[in-house]
């Protein structure tokens, strides 16, 4: 079994509600307007995994040239007005933890440079980020949007529809690179 099939099998064992779709890193769509949207987010300059606190790197070059494999990892959860905030956090953390698990699978298979990007801002700390440092530097991950990825357009290429406004289900998506 090749590593991609191993990852999909391990992901299904980990959580059958989370799906992995193999994609080409070169198909990931980067747009500057996504950077601008980050500027207007309440987490901008607050969370250590959000701009402008993330490293100043050429993410587009790194992702599309230095990584040869990628997987969109996503889940869809039912939501309504009452459960929206809870589902936002639950879905983010479910994808985040699944991605960390998949990173560990790759590491165990002698692929130590794998990294993941989460969907939406990091929500590992229940009480938010402290002002001086990240509480979970080894587990925290940068959001896909934080590096300029247009998640909606990238996912759509692979038959994954993310629509707004959220009405009855929320789709949360992350990215695994190796």
N, C-alpha and C positions, 0 to 999 in steps of 0.2 A: 504494500500500500504506500503511495507517495505521501509526502508530508501534507499536501493540501487535503487529501482524503482523510488522513489521520486527524487533522484539525477539525474537519467537519464532523467526524465520528465522535471525537472527544467533546466537541461543543454540544452535540445532541445528548450525550451522556450527562453532561454538566447541567444543561437546561434545555429541554425539548422545545421550549417556546422561543428560543433564540436561534436565528437562522444565519448561516454564513454563506456568502456568495463570493466566489473568486472573481477578482477584477484585475485589470492591468493598471499598474501605478501610472502609466502614461495617459490613461483615460480620465484621470482625476481632473476635474475642472477647477481652476483657480481664478478668482476674480477680485480685483481691488475693491469693488463695492462691498464685498463681504468684510474687508478690513474696516471700512467706514461704518458698517452696521455694528461692529464690535465697539467702536468708539461711543456709540449711543446706548450701549448696554449698561445696566446697573452694576455689572461685575467688572467693568473696565477699570483698571488700576486699583482693583480691590483684591481679586483672587490672584494667587501666585501663579496659577496656570493660565491666566488670561492676559491679553495685551494690556498695557505695554510691559508687563513684568516677565514675559517669556523671552528667551534668548533672541537676539536680533540675527536670524539666520535666513538664508535663502531656502525656505521650506519647499517651494515649488521645484527647485533644482534637486534638492536632496531626495524628495519623495519620488520624482519622476525619473531620476538618473541613478541614484545609489541603491534604490530598492527595486528588486526584480519581481516581487510577488506582493499581492495585497488581497485583503478580504474585507468586504463590507459585512458587518455583523449587526443584525437588527432584531427588534422585537416590536410587536404592536400590542398595545394595551387599551382596553375599554376605558372610557373616561366620560365624566359629565361635569357640570359646573361645581358640584359638591366635592368631587374627588380629583379635580384637575391638578392642584398643587401637590397632593400626595403622589399621584401617578407620575408627575414630572420627576420628582425625586426618586421614586421607586424604579422607574424605567432607566434613568441615568445610571443609578448605582448597579442595576442588573447588568447593563451593557458594560459598564466600567469593570466590574468584577469578572465578567466573562472574558473580557479582553486581557486582563491581567492573568487569568488562568491560561488562556491560549499563548500568551508570551512565555509562561512557564513550560508549556508543552514544547514550544520551539527551542527554548533553552536546553531542555532535557534531550533534545535531538540535535545538539551541537550547532544551534543557530542562536548565538548569544547577542546578536545585534538587532533582534526584532524589537519593535516598538509599536505602541498603539496610540491612537488619538480618539478621544471620547466624543460623544454627541452632547452638545450643551456644556455648560460650565460644570466643573468638579463639585460634587456634593457629598464628598466623604465625611467632612466635618459637619455634624448636626448643628453646631452653633456658629458656623461660618469660619472664615479664615481669621487667625490672629493678625495683628498689624505688623509683627516683626519677622515671622517666618511661617513656612508651610508645616503643618502638623504631620503630614504624611508624604514626605518628599520621595520616597521609594515607590509609593502607590499612586500618587497624583499624576494625572495625564492632562495634556493640553487638549482643548476642544478642536475638532476639525475646523470649525469656523474661525478659530483663533489664528490659524495659519493661512487663512484666505480661501479655504475650500468651499465651493458652492455645493453643499451637501445635497440639496434638492436636485440640481441638474446632474450631478455625478450619479446619484442613486437611480434617477429616471432612466439612464442609459442601460441599466440592468433590470428594468421592469419593476423597480421599487418606487411607488408613488407616495410622496410626502406632500400633503396638502394643508393649506392654511385658509381660514382659521380652523383650529382643531375643534371638531364637533362631537363625534362619538368614539373616536379612537385616536391615540397618539402613537406615532411611529418614532422610535428612538434608534439612532444608527451610530455606529462607531467604525473605526478603521484599524485593521491590523496590517502591519508592514513587515516584510522580512526579505 
